[in-house]
Amino acid sequence: MTTHGIEFRNVSKRYGSDANAPLAVKGISFEVPQGTLTTILGPSGCGKTTTLRMIAGLESPTSGSIFIGGRDVTTLGPAERNVSMMFQSYALFPHMDVIQNVAYGLRMSGVKKDEATSRAREALRGVGLVGFDTRLPSELSGGQQQRVALARALVLEPAVLLFDEPLSNLDARLRREMREEIRTLQQRLKLTVAYVTHDQSEALAVSDQIIVMDQGVIAQRGTPEQLYGKPESEFVAGFMGEAMVFPAMAQPDGVVTLGPLTLGSRYSSVVPGVVKVAVRPEAWLLGSAVGIEATLRKATYLGSFYEYVFDTALGAVFVVSYDLARPLAAGVKTTLSLGNHGVSVVPAAA
């Protein structure tokens, strides 16, 4: 049986004492298995940061229960939870050097100076910062400050490590490097991690499980592949990367018709009637023998791929093509059909 590093059971959160105030989090339940990384993803105001703060003990739930390592911690404060949280701002002490910053939590816990320094040095080695002990935070790059903050969180050997938008202050290249580093460390040390971000590509890159939140509830949770490839609602399809949504019809035999296109009979679980089809831009096949007629309105070259906008019977269609050898020019007529990947049928009412 899998041990849950974190478990929420029907947790709600309302700010203030007014019973009529809206709930920021509405009766959510989920598990983060021990030694795995779960990303909580969603737009601003969806409840993801409130959820993370409840795991940390910085907020108390209005109702429901929170368990960490099988222990009920619902009423416990942050210091009693064996949880480390890494904030967006890094929150390093400017007047302390690197080794003092990393050792600070240990010293506050009563660990002797020599042992705290030794453990801090080991934690710094773990994040690739050897020889930086006497530097001040102001003498470090953004990526180096990030690593110091990570070492300071790891040195406490927490049962659960929490990240709140940890990479949002970094440039794109550094963000990619650091997310790989966090994922590698998490897997090597078998850390239980809850990670909040609004960046879908970051979530796809680091997660074992993604929880997408919308207006205080869980819209969908699953693996990155499930959420990108099989979204269960129009909201999740649109939030997990680019998707265009078209009205369609599901037939009793499992065939779905999208205007002049027929999407096979692989949707037998879909309730017949009006549905919507969410299509990823890379799902379109260009120049197929059977498809809808399309006229290229606009072509944009983006280095490793082209973005095309076609006029079709379905309206404007956005397509990503990785065929760099045969670029299309505006005005060209072709046909568009759909492959098996990147096409999802979602309820019309979603």
N, C-alpha and C positions, 0 to 999 in steps of 0.2 A: 504494500500500500504506500502511495506517495505521501511523504510528509509535506505539509503546507508550511512554507516559510511565513506567508501572510494569508490570512483568511478574513474576509468581510462577510458578515451574515446580516442581511437586511438592514444596512446602515443608512440612516438619514441624517442630514445636518441642516438646521435652520439657524440663521444668525439673529441674535437678539432674543428677547423674552416674549415677543408678541406671537401668540399661537397662530395668528393669521398671516404672519410674514411668510414669504415664499421659501420653499426648500431649495437650498443650493445643491444638495445631493438627496436623491429620492429613492430610498429603499434598495440600495445596490448590494449585490452579492457576487463575490469572485474569489478565486484562489491564485496565489503565486506559489507554485511548487518550489520546495527548497532547492537552492543551487541554480535557479533559472532567472532570466531577466524578462520582466513584463513592462511594457511601455503603456502608459495611460495617455491617450492622444485625443485631441478634440479642439474645437475653436475656443476663443476667449469666452470666459463666463460659463463653460460647460460643466464645471465642477471638478476638473482634474487636479488643480492645485489644492483645493479643499480636501480632496481625497488623500493626497499625499501628506498633507499636514495632519490629517487624522491618523495616518499610519505612524507618523513621527511622534504623536502625542501633543502636538502644538495646538490642535483643536480637539474638542470632545464631541463625539456624536450626540445628536439629539435622541436617537433611538438606534437599536441594533447592537451587535457585538463585533469586536475586533480581536483576532487571535494572531500571535506571533510565535512560531515554533510550537504550536499546539497549546500555548498558554493564553488565557483570557487577559488582555491588557487594556480593555475598554476604559477602565477608570485610572490607569497608571499614567504618571507624568513621563516626559521625555527621558529623564535620567534613569528611569526604572525599566526601560524597554530594550536596551542593548541595540539601539538603532543609531546610525550616523547619517546625517543629511548634508548633501553638498549643494550649495546655493549657486544661483546664476552669477552673483557678484564675487564669489570665491571667499569673501569675508576674511582675508588674511590680515594679521596685525601689522601695520606698516612699520612700527618701531622695533619689531622682532625680526631676527634673521630667519632663514629658511628652517634650520634645524630646530630653533625655538618654537616656530609656528607649528611644526609637525608634532613636536613633543608636548605641546601645551595641554592637550586633552589628557594625556597620560599623567602629567604633573598634577593637574587638577584632581585626578583620581587617586592621588597619593603614591604614585610610582616614584621611586628614588631617581635622582637626576641622572646618574650614570646609566641606569637601565633604560630610562626614558630616551636618553640620547642615542643609545645603542639601537633601540627598537625603531626610533625615528629614522636613523641612518639606513636601516634595513628596508623600511617602507619607501624611502627615497630611491634606493637602488631598484626596488620593484617597479617604480614608475619611470626609470631611466634618468634619474637626476643624481649622478654621483659627482662630488666636487663642488656642489652649490651651497654647502652648509652655511657659510657665513655671508651669503648674499642677502640683501634686503629685497622685499617684494618689488620695490620701485626699480630695482636693477634687472628685473626679469621680464621676458616677453609674456604676452597673453597666454601662450601655450604652456610656458614654464610655470606661470602662476597656477594654471589649471592643474598641472601635475602635483604641485605642492599641496593644493587643496585636496586632491585625490589621496595623496599619501597621508595627510592629516586625518582623513576619514577612515582610511584602511588600517592605520596603526592601532586603532581602538578595537580591531577585530570584531566588528559588529555582526550580530546575527542577520541584520538587514541593512542594506545600503540604499539610501534614497537620493535621487538626482532631480533637481528642479530646473528644467531648461538649462542644462549645464554648458551647452556649447553655443548659446545664442550670441555671446560676445565675441566669437572668433570669426575670422574670415573663412571663406568656403573651403580652401585647401586644408587649413588647420583643423577645421571642423571634421573633415573626412578622416584625417589622421587620428584625431582624438577619439572619434566614435569607434574606430577600429581598435584603438588602444584600450578603451573602456571595455569593449566586448571581449578582447583577448584576456585581460585581467580577470574579468568576471568568470570566464570559462576556466581559466587556469586555477583560480582560487576557489571555484565553485561557490561564488557569492550569490546570495539571494538579493535581487535588485528590483526596485520599483523606480521607474524612470518616466518623468513627465516631459513631454515636448509637444509643440504644435507642428513640428516638421515631419511630414510623412516619410521622406526618404531616410531620415535618421531612424525613425521607428522601424521601417522595413529592414534596415541594415543591422540593428543591434538586438532585435527581440526574439525570444522564444514564443512569447504571447503578446498580442496587442489588444488593448481594451479601448474601443472608440466610445467616447462619451458625447452626449448631446443633451443639453438642457437638464443636467442633473441625473440622467439615467444612462445605462449602458446600451448603446445602439447595437453593438455587436462585439464579440470577442472571439479570438482564434489565432491561428498562426499567421505570419505575414502573408503566406501564400493564399490562405483562405480569405483573408480580408481584401487582398488585392484582386484575386481571381474569382472569388465567389461572394461578392457583397450581397447582403440580404435586404438592403434598402437603397433608395435613391441617394439618401444622405451619405451613407458609407461609401457608395460607389463614387460620389463626387468628392468626398473628403480624402479618400485613399488614392490620390493621384488624379490625373485628368480622366474625365469620362463624359461623353455626350449621352443624353438620355432621350430616347424616342418612344412615342406611343406605339403599342403593338397589340396583336390579338393572339391569345393562346387558344388552340383548338383542343377538343376533347382527346384527340389521338397524340397529344404532346408536341405537335408541330406549332411553332410560333411564326406568325407572319409579320414582317416589318415592312410596310408599304409593299413594293414589288419583290422584296427579298423573303425567302423561306428559310427559317433556321432549323432545318432537320427535325428529327423527332426525339431529341435528347432531353426534352423538358417535360417528361411525363408526370413529374411531381408538381407541376405548376397548375393551379386551379384555372380551368378554362374561363375565358372572358378577357376583358381589357387589362393589359399589363404594361409595363415599361421595360425597355431594353437598354441597358447601360453598356456603352461600347468604348473601350480604350482606343486611343488614337493609333496604336500599333496593330490593332486587330484587323484593320482594313487591308484587303489584298488588291493591288492595282493591276489593271489590264487583264482580268480573268475573262474566260470565255462567256460565262453567264454572270450577270450582275446588273447594277443600276448604272445608267448613263451618267457621266460626271464631266463637268467642264472645270478646268483648273483656273481659279480666280487669282490665287496668290501663292508664291513659292518663297520660302525663307530658308537660307542655308545656315546651319548651326554647327558646322565643323564635322561632327560624327553622324549627323542625320539631317534630313530636310523636313520642314513643316509645310504642309500643303493645306490650302482651304479650297474645297471643291463646291460648285453649285450642283445640286442634285434634286430629284423629286422629293427627297426627304428634307430639303432645305440645305443650309450650309453644313458641310461635313469637314471636320478637322482630322487630318491624317499625318502620322509620323512615318517616314520611310527611311530605312537604313541603306537603301540602294543608292550609293554615291556614284556608281559608275554610269547610271542612266538617269540623270536629273530631268525633270519635266519643266517645260516653260509655260508661263501663263497663257491661257487660251487653248491649250491642248485638250482634246476630248479623249476620254478613256472610260473604262468600266470599273466599278467598285463592288467587291463582294466581301463576305466576312469569314475569317478563319474560326477555329474552335476556341482559341485562347483569347481572353480579354473581352468576352461577350457574356453578359449576365442578364437574366430575367428577374426583375424585382416587382413587388406589388405596385399597382397603379396608385394606391392611396398613400404610399410611403412618402 
